[in-house]
Structures are given as structure tokens and as C-alpha cells.
Amino acid sequence: MLTSNKRHASTVFKDNLNACFSIKDLGPLKYFLGIEVVQGPEWMFLCQWKYTLDVIDEGGPLEAKAAKFPIEENHRLALAA
């Protein structure tokens, strides 16, 4: 993955890499290690939404009923002995 705000510098760098190694330009980055990448003219937004959904899907049903409270209301915790 190569990123730069200097288009000419990144082109020269890619050309130099290609002279030494066999590389392939895959175009604008969309996903990297499970992270979605959205690029604008002068910004880059990283989002882990897809990765998070994949983790939830592996761990259990996505359709699970959400609890209003994770434990009963006004529950008192006991002191450990």
C-alpha cells in the first residue's frame, strides 16, 4: 500500500519499485486488512464497519435481541470474599 499527497513523487516511487520488483498497481485502495477506505480529494476515511460485522457474524447471530439493560436494574454486586 502506497499513499502520498504528492502524485508525482508517488508515480516516481512506483516506477522505481517496478524497475526492481514485479509489482501491480491495483488502483485506489478500497479495503486493507478488513478496514474500508474511502478517499476524497484531500482526506481519507477509515471505517471498520465490515470487519465489525464479520466478527459479530462469526461470534453469534446478528439477529440477536438487544437487551435494554445488560443486567437487571438496581442490581447490587456482592463483595468478593
Residue pairs with C-beta under 8 A, 6 or more apart in sequence:
1 29
1 32
2 10
2 13
2 14
3 10
3 29
3 44
4 10
4 13
5 42
14 23
14 25
17 23
28 39
29 37
29 39
30 36
30 37
31 37
31 50
34 48
34 50
34 51
34 54
35 46
35 47
35 48
35 51
36 46
36 47
36 48
36 49
36 50
37 44
37 45
37 46
37 47
38 44
38 45
38 47
39 45
53 62
56 62
